[in-house]
Amino acid sequence: MRLTIVTDAWHPQVNGVVRSIENTNAELARMGVTVTMVTPADYRSMPMPTYPEIRLSLASPWRIARAMKDSRPDLIHIATEGPLGLLARRWCLKEGLAFSTSYHTRFPEYVAARAPIPLSWLYAYVRWFHRAGGACMVATESLKRELETRRLGNLKLWSRGIDTQLFQPQPQQPDPFGLPRPIFMTVGRVAVEKNLPAFLDLDLPGSKVVVGDGPARADLAARYPNVLFTGVKFGAELAAAYAEADVFVFPSKTDTFGNTILEALACGVPVAAFPVTGPIDIVSDPKAGALNDDLRTACLEALTCSRDSARALAETFSWSAATKQFLDNVVEAKVKGRRRMLIRRLVQRRAQRQAASLAGDK
């Protein structure tokens, strides 16, 4: 079975979309699925305004058409709503090929935070983009319900997993990073949509650590000189950093899941977050973390949570189960797409026969 995945989010970007696709691809390979990636790495690109770390592809329609044809896909998944996603969507519709999509990020909110575009316009675009596919995958039940209220249908669940071998509890140092405990840590993209001041402004005991990079890092580091900004960490170094935290703080209100929440839990670190989509879907055990509209209260409550409970909760998420869910959705999207196209052709033929009959009567 050959699957082609089209994504505007890919290396060298460091984010949940890239990690989710990477881990899914690894599981798909174990399942015997051959995956071809269509990514910005193969085309000229330009930096995204206000966020230069993200590159916007400048591929032409004919180059994307050639890439899609050369991959000879049995199944097609379009992961993002960006330039590559748009061109792949256009090609699939032109060729009469079914495909699935996924809603990884709150695209409307992210754009609205950077440009004066009404949310209603942006959600209209999202509906237009995803309705053409046979299925649109979302990470959580709460996000599914939310998008349904915005009249986005055809939604299917695609959860996430965690590498519990890489991310696991480790012995803690008495003064990690040379800072006094307790350590309150957040990990991820340092950007406006992550709502980091909601965490950095809190009056908390001990120390605050931010692991990651992004367009807001220099400004935030200047505004909060008592906070340690470590930059990006990967692999074992990232897992070791997580394990040193006493509480993992997730201040974002715009994420659709929160892979870093799972990574922290797998390292035995209790989570503090707002009770919003993502955290409310993951932190189901009050012994593993605290959710509260008052983030300071959540942070202090999380200090009393169990590291063993945090680890146990993370172990309920697996990439093998999530990838099977993903593949089932892609296959279902193909079946549904074929049915939809057959109905469309029947309607078109009927309309053509009626037009011919009326012309003959004249």
Legacy VTK file of the C-alpha trace (Angstrom):
# vtk DataFile Version 3.0
C-alpha trace
ASCII
DATASET POLYDATA
POINTS 362 float
0.000 0.000 0.000
1.363 3.418 -0.986
0.399 6.546 0.943
1.343 10.101 -0.031
1.337 12.717 2.741
1.440 16.406 1.839
2.485 18.831 4.577
3.616 22.450 4.771
5.079 21.731 8.221
8.361 19.829 8.038
12.036 20.000 8.983
13.734 22.147 10.114
10.535 23.271 11.882
10.206 21.976 15.438
6.558 21.575 16.378
3.833 19.093 17.187
2.739 18.676 13.575
6.196 17.550 12.474
6.622 15.202 15.437
3.162 13.686 14.933
3.809 12.941 11.260
7.296 11.579 11.990
6.039 9.147 14.622
3.085 8.129 12.476
5.405 7.442 9.537
7.571 5.191 11.704
4.532 3.146 12.712
3.207 3.046 9.142
6.533 1.581 7.999
6.175 -1.187 10.595
2.695 -1.846 9.200
4.084 -2.281 5.680
2.823 1.031 4.294
5.142 2.874 1.885
4.971 6.599 2.611
5.999 9.360 0.200
6.319 12.846 1.669
5.622 16.059 -0.261
7.146 18.831 1.875
8.693 22.312 1.588
12.149 20.708 1.578
11.817 19.995 -2.149
10.815 23.484 -3.309
11.851 27.108 -3.159
10.343 28.908 -0.210
10.087 32.247 1.540
9.954 33.051 5.280
6.491 33.498 6.692
5.873 37.148 7.676
6.238 37.616 11.478
7.472 33.998 11.809
10.617 33.480 9.671
11.283 30.010 11.111
8.332 28.775 9.056
8.963 28.633 5.319
6.143 29.052 2.803
6.634 26.931 -0.304
6.653 28.564 -3.730
6.036 25.363 -5.687
4.188 25.608 -8.994
1.017 23.568 -9.662
2.735 21.465 -12.306
5.576 20.493 -9.950
3.131 19.353 -7.271
1.119 17.498 -9.916
4.273 15.717 -11.045
5.254 14.844 -7.466
1.801 13.428 -6.768
1.746 11.401 -9.981
5.274 10.064 -9.420
4.312 8.812 -5.961
1.551 6.611 -7.493
-0.545 6.803 -4.331
-3.193 4.345 -3.257
-4.100 6.777 -0.479
-3.587 10.541 -0.058
-3.496 12.621 3.107
-3.195 16.427 3.096
-1.975 17.454 6.543
-1.992 21.263 6.353
-3.942 24.152 4.840
-0.865 25.974 3.487
0.478 26.458 -0.065
1.401 22.790 -0.628
-1.885 21.616 0.858
-3.810 23.944 -1.447
-1.999 22.744 -4.569
-2.372 19.069 -3.624
-6.080 19.602 -2.906
-6.518 21.247 -6.296
-4.756 18.364 -8.072
-6.793 15.692 -6.273
-10.075 17.363 -7.188
-8.988 17.791 -10.798
-7.958 14.125 -11.045
-11.045 12.891 -9.181
-8.962 11.360 -6.377
-10.234 11.088 -2.817
-8.114 12.320 0.077
-8.218 12.953 3.817
-7.115 16.066 5.707
-6.202 16.940 9.278
-6.714 19.979 11.497
-3.489 20.180 13.507
-3.437 23.810 14.578
-5.935 26.571 15.201
-5.127 28.095 11.840
-7.707 30.927 12.113
-6.534 32.042 15.556
-2.850 31.864 14.584
-3.406 34.015 11.487
-5.685 36.451 13.334
-2.974 36.958 15.979
-0.633 38.208 13.241
-2.918 39.918 10.716
-6.158 41.941 10.925
-8.343 39.286 9.313
-11.761 38.463 10.833
-12.017 35.005 12.377
-15.255 34.414 10.483
-13.403 34.745 7.168
-10.649 32.413 8.295
-13.088 29.748 9.492
-14.929 30.032 6.180
-11.635 29.183 4.490
-11.100 26.233 6.848
-14.563 24.866 6.051
-13.973 25.281 2.318
-10.589 23.542 2.510
-11.543 20.523 4.618
-15.005 19.799 3.252
-13.481 18.681 -0.046
-11.853 15.689 1.653
-13.427 12.412 2.636
-12.484 12.936 6.295
-10.914 15.673 8.419
-8.938 14.312 11.376
-8.781 16.043 14.765
-6.826 15.027 17.846
-9.475 15.240 20.569
-13.171 14.837 21.230
-13.429 18.368 22.655
-11.918 19.867 19.489
-14.310 17.798 17.395
-17.280 19.215 19.295
-15.931 22.742 19.000
-15.392 22.523 15.242
-18.851 21.037 14.760
-20.289 24.217 16.286
-18.401 26.101 13.571
-20.150 23.967 10.936
-17.126 21.871 10.056
-18.333 18.309 9.542
-16.911 14.992 8.393
-14.632 14.915 11.463
-12.750 11.822 12.608
-10.617 11.302 15.692
-6.884 10.763 15.341
-5.217 10.694 18.754
-1.492 10.871 19.505
1.056 8.660 21.206
4.292 8.958 23.116
7.677 7.218 23.014
7.798 5.950 26.577
11.307 4.555 26.055
12.802 7.944 25.246
10.628 9.957 27.610
10.778 8.345 31.030
11.444 9.303 34.673
15.063 9.892 35.617
16.870 10.692 38.902
16.591 14.404 39.642
19.520 16.675 40.507
19.292 18.825 43.676
19.928 22.064 41.726
19.087 21.463 38.044
20.247 24.221 35.663
21.905 25.759 38.747
18.477 26.965 39.898
16.568 26.484 43.154
13.589 24.140 43.234
10.754 23.772 42.574
11.297 23.984 38.810
8.272 25.114 36.790
8.982 24.364 33.133
7.320 24.850 29.780
8.511 23.408 26.475
7.604 24.407 22.955
7.531 27.127 20.341
8.242 30.551 21.832
5.584 32.470 19.934
2.661 34.766 20.624
0.005 32.063 20.289
1.543 30.041 23.127
0.388 32.574 25.760
3.704 32.363 27.647
3.258 35.585 29.692
0.335 33.887 31.451
2.985 31.574 32.944
5.951 33.965 33.175
3.958 36.621 35.043
2.960 34.211 37.822
4.240 34.640 41.372
5.598 31.155 42.033
8.202 29.688 44.376
11.455 28.354 42.961
12.378 28.892 39.305
10.909 29.079 35.811
12.455 27.469 32.737
11.449 27.814 29.078
12.775 25.173 26.674
12.368 26.026 22.997
12.823 28.788 20.471
10.731 31.049 18.284
10.103 34.617 17.168
9.138 35.857 20.647
12.167 34.494 22.494
14.383 37.587 22.406
11.576 39.867 23.554
10.452 37.558 26.357
14.013 36.917 27.550
14.495 40.697 27.864
11.184 41.159 29.672
11.768 38.261 32.093
15.479 38.261 33.053
14.852 35.903 35.994
13.539 33.162 33.684
15.963 30.670 32.114
15.498 30.323 28.345
17.500 27.257 27.298
16.793 27.213 23.564
15.755 24.083 21.699
16.598 20.612 22.999
16.134 17.284 21.247
16.051 13.592 22.001
17.712 12.384 25.177
18.735 15.923 26.155
15.109 17.059 25.951
13.907 14.050 27.950
16.515 14.769 30.630
15.366 18.395 30.825
11.732 17.362 31.269
12.673 14.942 34.043
14.269 17.756 36.070
11.006 19.710 36.230
8.757 19.544 39.265
5.758 20.856 37.316
5.209 21.159 33.584
3.215 24.303 32.805
1.142 24.464 29.615
-0.228 28.020 29.286
-1.476 27.759 25.700
-5.178 28.112 24.971
-4.846 27.601 21.218
-3.279 24.146 20.859
-5.431 21.357 19.488
-3.674 18.639 21.511
-0.368 19.331 23.249
2.291 16.695 22.503
4.547 18.287 25.110
1.980 17.433 27.779
2.396 13.739 26.961
6.194 14.065 26.910
6.195 15.647 30.352
3.794 13.065 31.799
5.919 10.235 30.384
8.889 11.710 32.270
6.831 11.597 35.447
6.171 15.340 35.600
2.713 16.526 36.754
1.021 19.083 34.502
-0.552 22.475 35.235
-2.767 23.995 32.550
-5.961 25.836 31.746
-9.053 23.619 31.337
-9.156 23.949 27.533
-9.002 21.670 24.495
-5.891 19.542 24.744
-5.259 19.543 28.497
-8.847 18.512 29.326
-8.543 15.612 26.884
-5.187 14.374 28.201
-5.043 15.168 31.920
-7.921 12.904 32.915
-6.410 11.833 36.272
-6.359 14.562 38.960
-3.413 12.769 40.550
-1.346 13.441 37.406
-1.973 17.162 37.047
-4.164 20.155 37.804
-6.391 22.202 35.495
-7.712 25.549 36.629
-8.761 28.880 35.118
-6.315 30.346 37.646
-3.009 29.036 36.309
-1.123 29.853 39.529
-3.552 27.700 41.507
-3.060 24.900 38.984
0.736 25.183 39.324
0.665 24.970 43.105
-1.818 22.077 43.059
0.346 20.203 40.551
3.241 20.332 43.038
1.266 17.918 45.204
0.467 15.499 42.352
2.054 12.087 41.892
4.943 11.526 39.499
3.975 7.842 39.309
0.426 8.786 38.312
1.776 11.120 35.632
3.838 8.302 34.134
0.942 5.836 34.324
-1.340 8.241 32.456
1.214 8.720 29.645
1.467 4.945 29.216
-2.188 4.824 28.116
-1.232 6.655 24.876
0.502 4.655 22.127
1.631 5.545 18.610
0.638 2.112 17.312
-3.007 2.631 18.308
-3.005 6.231 17.042
-1.518 5.190 13.693
-4.080 2.442 13.174
-6.747 5.062 13.818
-5.080 7.348 11.266
-4.850 4.664 8.581
-8.459 3.568 9.100
-9.535 7.185 8.612
-7.532 7.557 5.377
-9.025 4.352 3.962
-12.535 5.423 4.959
-11.955 8.805 3.333
-11.058 7.081 0.072
-14.210 4.951 0.137
-16.385 7.944 0.988
-14.662 10.087 -1.612
-15.239 7.509 -4.329
-18.903 7.291 -3.398
-19.227 11.080 -3.471
-17.542 11.307 -6.880
-19.763 8.547 -8.285
-22.857 10.413 -7.134
-21.496 13.631 -8.627
-20.907 11.941 -11.974
-24.383 10.416 -11.979
-25.893 13.827 -11.284
-23.803 15.391 -14.051
-24.823 12.708 -16.562
-28.462 13.103 -15.648
-28.177 16.856 -16.106
-26.485 16.324 -19.473
-29.230 13.934 -20.622
-31.922 16.386 -19.524
-30.165 19.209 -21.371
-29.855 17.050 -24.500
-33.522 16.092 -24.271
-34.590 19.726 -23.965
-32.389 20.659 -26.921
-33.991 17.858 -28.966
-37.485 19.041 -28.102
-36.626 22.437 -29.498
LINES 1 363
362 0 1 2 3 4 5 6 7 8 9 10 11 12 13 14 15 16 17 18 19 20 21 22 23 24 25 26 27 28 29 30 31 32 33 34 35 36 37 38 39 40 41 42 43 44 45 46 47 48 49 50 51 52 53 54 55 56 57 58 59 60 61 62 63 64 65 66 67 68 69 70 71 72 73 74 75 76 77 78 79 80 81 82 83 84 85 86 87 88 89 90 91 92 93 94 95 96 97 98 99 100 101 102 103 104 105 106 107 108 109 110 111 112 113 114 115 116 117 118 119 120 121 122 123 124 125 126 127 128 129 130 131 132 133 134 135 136 137 138 139 140 141 142 143 144 145 146 147 148 149 150 151 152 153 154 155 156 157 158 159 160 161 162 163 164 165 166 167 168 169 170 171 172 173 174 175 176 177 178 179 180 181 182 183 184 185 186 187 188 189 190 191 192 193 194 195 196 197 198 199 200 201 202 203 204 205 206 207 208 209 210 211 212 213 214 215 216 217 218 219 220 221 222 223 224 225 226 227 228 229 230 231 232 233 234 235 236 237 238 239 240 241 242 243 244 245 246 247 248 249 250 251 252 253 254 255 256 257 258 259 260 261 262 263 264 265 266 267 268 269 270 271 272 273 274 275 276 277 278 279 280 281 282 283 284 285 286 287 288 289 290 291 292 293 294 295 296 297 298 299 300 301 302 303 304 305 306 307 308 309 310 311 312 313 314 315 316 317 318 319 320 321 322 323 324 325 326 327 328 329 330 331 332 333 334 335 336 337 338 339 340 341 342 343 344 345 346 347 348 349 350 351 352 353 354 355 356 357 358 359 360 361
